Amino acid sequence: MAKPMLDGKRILAVDDEPDVLTVIEEEILQACPNCTFDKATTYEQGTAMLKGNKYDIVILDIMGVQGFDLLKIAVDRKFATVMLTANVLKAEALKKSHDIGARAFLPKDTLGDLVPFLEDVLIHDHKSGWERLLDKLGDYFDERFGNEWKKKYPFSY
């Protein structure tokens, strides 16, 4: 059997909702019990962990923990970072995440597919990762934002 791609990886998730962190942790550790999973529920905890550790993947909520500020820290440290949201599921937030340097932007209602998205983040660079994400979730985003959202918030690859 092939070794799980997340095997041996160190992952940080920052979200102000402990139940969401529990779901993320369960999804990841079920797929790969040999990875290290850290979590934080506040901006301050997230900042300390980002500055004090090295991570292969960082998962950040946008609301409640100043996710965009944490994203800047993670990107500066060269951590592959995924934005996760329910409340700020808007085209502007998607574009801002891309422009700051997030590698993916996932709606919380896609948590059941979290592990394959994280594997894509490990495989693909920023450009090809966003192309794949928009291919996979393009219909989802079109339904949420309307068919014209890409014209208003164009992505440069």
Beta strands, then each sheet from edge to edge (+ up, - down):
strand 1: 10-14
strand 2: 36-40
strand 3: 57-61
strand 4: 80-85
strand 5: 104-107
sheet 1: 2+ 1+ 3+ 4+ 5+
end
